[in-house]
Amino acid sequence: MMKKENPNQVLEELIQSIFDVHNENYGYRRIHLELKNRGYKVNHKKVQRIMKN
């Protein structure tokens, strides 16, 4: 069985880097805002889902 590649890989890495840069003090709301400011259009629920894992 082949493992499907993760379509959110880049987004997950970006979220992790923002989280790390801000000393793990940012929740999904602030991360979503930061992504929006960087020009990424992502639903806040998706950010929340990714951060939950």
LUMMIDREN-918968 format. One record per residue (C-alpha): residue number from 0; residue in three letters; x, y, z. Coordinates in nm, 3 decimals. Example, Ala and Ser with C-alpha at 12.3 -4.5 7.8 and 13.67 -1.06 7.14 Angstrom:
+------+------+---------+---------+---------+
: kegu : lonu :      c1 :      c2 :      c3 :
+------+------+---------+---------+---------+
:    0 :  ALA :   1.230 :  -0.450 :   0.780 :
:    1 :  SER :   1.367 :  -0.106 :   0.714 :
+------+------+---------+---------+---------+
***
This chain:
+------+------+---------+---------+---------+
: kegu : lonu :      c1 :      c2 :      c3 :
+------+------+---------+---------+---------+
:    0 :  MET :   0.000 :   0.000 :   0.000 :
:    1 :  MET :   0.144 :   0.335 :  -0.101 :
:    2 :  LYS :   0.133 :   0.615 :   0.147 :
:    3 :  LYS :  -0.037 :   0.925 :   0.010 :
:    4 :  GLU :   0.183 :   1.231 :   0.022 :
:    5 :  ASN :   0.071 :   1.508 :   0.253 :
:    6 :  PRO :  -0.082 :   1.802 :   0.062 :
:    7 :  ASN :  -0.040 :   2.024 :   0.371 :
:    8 :  GLN :   0.332 :   1.956 :   0.419 :
:    9 :  VAL :   0.446 :   2.311 :   0.334 :
:   10 :  LEU :   0.171 :   2.467 :   0.544 :
:   11 :  GLU :   0.253 :   2.244 :   0.841 :
:   12 :  GLU :   0.621 :   2.340 :   0.825 :
:   13 :  LEU :   0.532 :   2.708 :   0.798 :
:   14 :  ILE :   0.298 :   2.688 :   1.098 :
:   15 :  GLN :   0.567 :   2.505 :   1.298 :
:   16 :  SER :   0.828 :   2.770 :   1.213 :
:   17 :  ILE :   0.596 :   3.057 :   1.316 :
:   18 :  PHE :   0.514 :   2.868 :   1.637 :
:   19 :  ASP :   0.884 :   2.815 :   1.715 :
:   20 :  VAL :   0.988 :   3.173 :   1.634 :
:   21 :  HIS :   0.734 :   3.306 :   1.883 :
:   22 :  ASN :   0.853 :   3.076 :   2.164 :
:   23 :  GLU :   0.545 :   2.854 :   2.131 :
:   24 :  ASN :   0.324 :   3.135 :   2.261 :
:   25 :  TYR :   0.104 :   3.165 :   1.953 :
:   26 :  GLY :  -0.229 :   2.986 :   1.930 :
:   27 :  TYR :  -0.417 :   2.910 :   1.611 :
:   28 :  ARG :  -0.571 :   3.260 :   1.597 :
:   29 :  ARG :  -0.239 :   3.444 :   1.596 :
:   30 :  ILE :  -0.082 :   3.191 :   1.359 :
:   31 :  HIS :  -0.377 :   3.230 :   1.122 :
:   32 :  LEU :  -0.333 :   3.608 :   1.134 :
:   33 :  GLU :   0.042 :   3.576 :   1.070 :
:   34 :  LEU :  -0.024 :   3.349 :   0.769 :
:   35 :  LYS :  -0.280 :   3.601 :   0.640 :
:   36 :  ASN :  -0.026 :   3.883 :   0.677 :
:   37 :  ARG :   0.226 :   3.675 :   0.479 :
:   38 :  GLY :  -0.025 :   3.638 :   0.196 :
:   39 :  TYR :  -0.149 :   3.284 :   0.258 :
:   40 :  LYS :  -0.522 :   3.230 :   0.235 :
:   41 :  VAL :  -0.599 :   2.952 :   0.482 :
:   42 :  ASN :  -0.913 :   2.880 :   0.681 :
:   43 :  HIS :  -0.866 :   2.919 :   1.057 :
:   44 :  LYS :  -1.021 :   2.576 :   1.110 :
:   45 :  LYS :  -0.751 :   2.419 :   0.897 :
:   46 :  VAL :  -0.481 :   2.592 :   1.100 :
:   47 :  GLN :  -0.648 :   2.468 :   1.418 :
:   48 :  ARG :  -0.670 :   2.113 :   1.281 :
:   49 :  ILE :  -0.303 :   2.108 :   1.179 :
:   50 :  MET :  -0.190 :   2.244 :   1.515 :
:   51 :  LYS :  -0.396 :   1.983 :   1.699 :
:   52 :  ASN :  -0.185 :   1.697 :   1.553 :
+------+------+---------+---------+---------+
***
